[in-house]
Amino acid sequence: ALKNKFISELSGGQSQRAFLAMTIAQNTNILLLDEPTTFLDVNYQIKFLESLKNLIQIKELSIITVLHDVNLAARFCDRIAILKEGKLIDINTPEKVLNKENFMRGFEIDSHIIDTPVGIQIFPVSKTWHWFLSKNRISSNITIDTFSYLRIISLIIH
């Protein structure tokens, strides 16, 4: 059982959860978390962030966290700040902050934003995407259904 192990014997994900439990045990009103989902697989990333949302409601906590996965941030955060080189680009709700202009200003990359059943999802688009469109004589103004878009993106990535 995990209760008989030293923290140094735990996996990355197990130690992340153990550190969160230790932090919660301190009965603080504010949690500062730096990349809390880093060592977690997708299943545990979702469970971990769902647990944080529950803690916010049950214990009336405020949580400030750094998440580099913009789609997890869009799904679980009430407010998002985009920073570039230490300067604030924008701060507000995910729906107001996560837009093409802010992505260009903050990350110098184009993006496509799709509304999904779990909220908005962002698909960063590199110059490779525009190259792909031009090489295949596809207009960048075309509308691609979500499934085809995801399939095309996965082909480019691989």
BELVEN-V500637 format. One record per residue. N is the residue number from 0. RES is the residue in one small letter. SS is DSSP state (@ for helix, = for strand, . for the rest). D_LAST is the distance of its C-alpha to the last C-alpha in whole Angstrom. Layout:
((N:RES:SS:D_LAST) (N:RES:SS:D_LAST))
//
This chain:
((0:a:.:39) (1:l:@:37) (2:k:@:41) (3:n:@:42) (4:k:.:39) (5:f:.:39) (6:i:@:36) (7:s:@:35) (8:e:@:35) (9:l:.:32) (10:s:.:28) (11:g:@:27) (12:g:@:27) (13:q:@:30) (14:s:@:31) (15:q:@:30) (16:r:@:32) (17:a:@:35) (18:f:@:35) (19:l:@:35) (20:a:@:38) (21:m:@:40) (22:t:@:39) (23:i:@:40) (24:a:@:43) (25:q:.:45) (26:n:.:45) (27:t:.:44) (28:n:.:44) (29:i:=:41) (30:l:=:38) (31:l:=:35) (32:l:=:32) (33:d:=:29) (34:e:.:26) (35:p:.:27) (36:t:.:24) (37:t:.:22) (38:f:.:23) (39:l:.:22) (40:d:.:20) (41:v:@:19) (42:n:@:22) (43:y:@:25) (44:q:@:23) (45:i:@:25) (46:k:@:28) (47:f:@:28) (48:l:@:28) (49:e:@:30) (50:s:@:33) (51:l:@:33) (52:k:@:34) (53:n:@:36) (54:l:@:38) (55:i:@:38) (56:q:@:40) (57:i:@:42) (58:k:@:43) (59:e:.:43) (60:l:.:41) (61:s:=:39) (62:i:=:36) (63:i:=:34) (64:t:=:31) (65:v:=:28) (66:l:.:24) (67:h:.:21) (68:d:.:19) (69:v:@:21) (70:n:@:20) (71:l:@:22) (72:a:@:25) (73:a:@:25) (74:r:@:26) (75:f:@:28) (76:c:.:30) (77:d:.:33) (78:r:.:33) (79:i:=:30) (80:a:=:31) (81:i:=:28) (82:l:=:29) (83:k:=:29) (84:e:.:30) (85:g:.:33) (86:k:=:34) (87:l:=:33) (88:i:=:32) (89:d:=:32) (90:i:=:33) (91:n:=:34) (92:t:.:33) (93:p:@:29) (94:e:@:30) (95:k:@:32) (96:v:@:30) (97:l:.:26) (98:n:.:26) (99:k:@:24) (100:e:@:27) (101:n:@:27) (102:f:@:23) (103:m:@:24) (104:r:@:27) (105:g:@:26) (106:f:@:22) (107:e:.:22) (108:i:.:19) (109:d:=:20) (110:s:=:19) (111:h:=:19) (112:i:=:21) (113:i:=:22) (114:d:=:25) (115:t:=:24) (116:p:.:26) (117:v:.:26) (118:g:=:26) (119:i:=:24) (120:q:=:20) (121:i:=:19) (122:f:=:16) (123:p:=:15) (124:v:=:15) (125:s:.:14) (126:k:@:16) (127:t:@:12) (128:w:@:13) (129:h:@:16) (130:w:@:16) (131:f:@:14) (132:l:@:17) (133:s:@:19) (134:k:@:18) (135:n:.:18) (136:r:.:21) (137:i:.:20) (138:s:.:22) (139:s:.:21) (140:n:.:24) (141:i:.:23) (142:t:.:23) (143:i:.:20) (144:d:.:20) (145:t:@:18) (146:f:@:17) (147:s:@:15) (148:y:@:14) (149:l:@:12) (150:r:@:11) (151:i:@:10) (152:i:@:9) (153:s:@:6) (154:l:@:5) (155:i:@:6) (156:i:@:4) (157:h:.:0))
//
